[in-house]
Amino acid sequence: MCEPATIVIKAHSQAVKQVRDFVGLVFGGWGLDDHVARVVVSELATNSIKHGSGEGDSVIVRAYRLDGLPVLEAWDRSDALPVVREPGPAAESGRGLLLMETLVLRWGTRPLAEGGKVVYAVLDPVAV
């Protein structure tokens, strides 16, 4: 595993752009296409902000390569696990994890020793 690239953001919806830009820089440095990574990290960060954090909390986002595969992570303070929903056709939200599942090789969660969780996604590396 290479040393993780890390960004710490405040739990605010406007910070998601920072995370997308961060992942674009990291993937560019690796010579990988960043289009899918930007969508995936947007979902990870948005869920951490909306469902895993309180006002003023920090969210940690990391990117690294494990056995050549890019991995994205979002760390938050909540122990509540993400839930894949089957939203109705008129629903205006709730499709993010469904979309992410189709874009990644695998995803999952792991607990943090100090409380909270990490949600991670392993992507297929696509060279630029």
Buried (B, 14 or more C-beta within 10 A) or exposed (E): EEEBBBBEBBBBEEBBEBBBBBBBBBBEEBEBBBEBBBBBBBBBBBBBBEEBBEEEBBBBBBBBBEEEEBBBBBBBBBEEEBEEEEEEEEEEEEBBBEEBEEBBEEBEEEEEEEEBBBBBBBBEBEEE
